[in-house]
C-alpha cells in the first residue's frame, strides 16, 4: 500500500506500532529465533524482546539489522526513511537534523545507515547506455577528465529500466570493462557508449560508439538516458549535499540509484524498511574511520 506523510504519522505514532510493523515485515509467518530458527519463544514484554526456549538466545525484531542498538525512537527512523525515499534530489544530514530535532552527528549516522541498506544489484539487458562523469574537485582550472581533485563516476542504464552507478579510482579500459561486465545480463542487444578509448567491449557484447562532439547521435544511438541520471546526480550534489567526500561517494550513488530504480514502486517505503531489516549493522566508528 502506498504511504504518504499523513498516513505515516497516523500509523506510527508509538514505538509499539513501529515494532509491530517491523515484526510483520521480518516474520510474516511468526517470529523465530535468528540463531536456531526455533519458533518456541517467550516474550519479554518489559524489554520488547523474545527469548528462545530452545537455545535461550534473547533478541528483538531489530537484532542484527541496521536498527541494531539504536537509541533513536523508531518513529524518527520511519520519518527519516520516508523523507529519503520521497526526496527526488535527496536530503542532507543538516536538513534531517532540523526536521527531526536531533544532533548533526546523529543525523549523519542515520543517513548513512539508511544509505547502506539502499543497495541494488542485478543484471541489465536490452539496450544499455554507459557513460562516465566527474564530481567534486576544484571549480576553476581544467574541467572534465583529469581535472584536479575530481572523482570519476561510471554509470550504465537499461533503457526504460534500472541504473547502476559506482565511483572508480581509474576510468581506464580495465576498470570500465570490469564494471560493465559485472552488470551485463544474457540478453543484451547493444551497449552504447561515447567515443572514449577506454570503452572496448569486443568479444563481450555488441557495442557501438557515439561521437557526441560531432553530432553523430541518432534517435536510437545516444546516451540520453544515462545523461539524465547525471543531471539528477549533479542536482543532488549541488542542491542537497553541497560537498561529498570520495570515501562516501559510493553510498550517495547507491541512494540515488536505488531511488531512481524504484521510481514507479508504490511500496517504496515498505521495500526500504525490508532492506533495513535485512541489512548489516554498521557502527559510527566504521563510517567515520
N, C-alpha and C positions, 0 to 999 in steps of 0.2 A: 504494500500500500504506500502511495506517495506521501511524503512527510513535508509539512510546511512549518513555519516558525510557531504559529498559533497552536497547531496540533502538538508540536514538540513540547511546548510549555504546559499544555493541558495534560498530556500523557505521562510526563516525567517530572512531577513536582517533588517527589520524595525519593529517598535512597531505596526504599523498598520497591517502588515502581521500576526504578532503573535496574535493580538487581533481578527482578522478575523478567524483565525484557532480555537481559543478557543470558539468564538461565534458559529461557525459551530458545534463544539462538544457539547456545553452546550445546545444550542437551535437549533436543526436541523430543526424544524418546525417554526422557527421565535422566536425572543426574547419575553419574557413575564416577568411580574413583579414577583419577588420571594415572595412578601408579599400577593398579592391578585390574582395572576395569570392572570391579565388582559394583553391583547396584544395591548391595546391602549396606545402607548408610544410616547414620544417626545425625539428626540436625542439632547443631549448637546454635540455637536461635539468638542468644545474647551476643554472639560474636559473628553472626551471619556466616557461619561456616558449616561444613559437614565433617563427620568422622567416619572413615571406612571401618565397618565391622570386621572385615577380613584382615586388613594389614595395619589398621589403626592410624592411617595417614589422615591428617587434618588438612582441609583445603577449602577454598571458596570458588565461586564462579570466575573470579579474576586470577586465580593462581596460574602461574606460568605464562600469562598473557602480557600484552603491552600494558595492561592496567595494574600489573603486579606491584604490590607495595605502595600504591598511590595514596597520598593523603588529601588529594583534592576531591571534593564532593562529586559524585557521579553525574549530577545534573550539569555541572560545569564542563565535564568531559563531553557529555552529549551535545551541549550547545557549541563547544569548540569544534567538534566533528561536523556538525551541521553547517557552521559558518565556513569551514574549509571546503566542504563539499559544494556549497552553493555559490562561493565567490569565484566567478569565472576568471578574474585576473588575480586570484589568490588574496590572502590576507597576511599581514605581518604580525610578528610577535608583539610589537608595540600596540597594534590595533586590538589584538586579543587581550592584552593586559588591561586596556581601558574598558573593553566590553565586559570582561568577567570580574574586574576588580581584584586582580592578582598581581604579584610582582612580575617584573620583566623576566627574571630568571625562570620562574615557574612557567610563564607563557612560552618562552623559548623552548624549554624542555618539553612542554606539552605539544607544541607544534611539531617538533622533530620526532617524538614518539608516534604521532599520528602519521607523519610522512613515511616513517619506516614501515608502517603497515600498508601504505599505498603503493604496493608493488604489483606490476602487471607483467606477465610473461606470455610466451606462446608464439606460434609461428604466424607469419604473414604470407598471404597468397595473392594470386591475381596480378594486377598491375601495381608495382611498388615503386615509389619515388624515394630517392636517397639524396640528402644534401647535408652540408656542414655549415656551421655558423660559429661566431666568436663572441664571447661575452666577457664583461669585466675589463680590467686594464685601464690604461690612460685614455682620456678623451682626445688629447691632442697628438700630433705627430702622425706616424704611419697608421693606416687603418687596415682592417681585413687580415689576411693571412700573414702571420709574423709580427703583428702589432704588439708593442711592449705590454707584458703583463696580462695578455688575454688568454682565456681558456677555450680550447676547441671543443665544440659540441657537434655530435653527429646524430641525425635522425632519419628514420625510414618509416614510411606510412603506406599502408594498403589502401588504395583508393576506395573511399566510402567505408573504410574500416578503422582499424586501430593504428596507433603510432608507437614507436619505440625510440627512446632518447637516451643518450649517455654522453658523459664527458670523457674525452680521451687525452692522454698525455701527449700523444703524437697523432696527427692526422696523415699518417703515411700509408702506403699501399698495404702493408702487413696489418696494421691496426684496423683500417677501414674494412678490409676483406674479412678479417676475423669477426668484426661486429656484424657485418651483413650476413655472413654465413650462419651465424648463431641464431638468426631470426627468420631465415628463409624456410618456407614450407615446401611441400612436394608438388604444389600446383601453381607455381609461379609462371605467369605468362611473359612478363617483361619487367626488368629493372631499369628505371630511368634515372640518370644522374646528369650533372653538368659535365663540362669538358675537363675537369681537373684530372691530371695524370695519375693521381692516387687511386682512381677507380679503374680496376682491371678485373673483370669477372669472367674472363674467358675460361670455359670449361666448368663454370659454376652455375651460371644462369643466363638466359637470354638478356642481352644488355644493349642499351642504346644511350648515346651521349647527346646532350643538347648544348649547343653553344649559345648561351643566353645573350652574350655581348654582341653577337652578330644577328640577333633576331631570328634564329632558325627554328624556334619553338613553334610547333603546330598545335592544333586543337587537342591532339592526343599526346604528342611528345612534349611534355612540360613537367615542371616540378612545382606547380602552383599550390598543390595540397600541402606539401611539407613547408613551403614558404609561408603559408597561412599559420602554421604551427609556430614558426619563428616569430611571426608578428605577435602572437599570443604570448610567447615566452618573453619577448622584449618589453611588452606592455606590463607583464607581471614584475619583471626585474626593475623597471623604471618607476612604475606606479605604486607598487606594493612593497617589494623587498628593498629597493634602493641599492643595497650592496650585498653581494653574496660571495663568500669565500670559495676558493676552488675545492677545498675539502668537503664542504657541504653541498656543493652544486649538484651532485648526483641525486641527493634527497629531494631538492627542489624540482629537478627534472622528473623524478618519479611521481611527485604530486601532480605536476602539470599534465603528464601523460595519462595518469590514472583518471583524472577528472575529464580529460578530453575523450578517453576511451569509453567512459560511462556517461557521455553527454546525453544519451537518449534513454538512460536507465531510470525508470520511475522509482526504483527501490534503491537508489544510490546510498541513502543514509544507512539502511539496514545492511547493505552489502559491505559498506565501510566498517560498520560495527563488527561484522563477521571477521573481517580482516584483522581487526584489533584483537579479537579473542584468539585468533589463530597465530598472530604474530609473536615473535620472540621479544622478551623483555630487554630493554637497553637502559643502562644506567647513565646518569648525568656525566659521570667521570669518563665513560667511553665516548660520549659525544663531544665533550669539551677537551679531550686529550690533544 
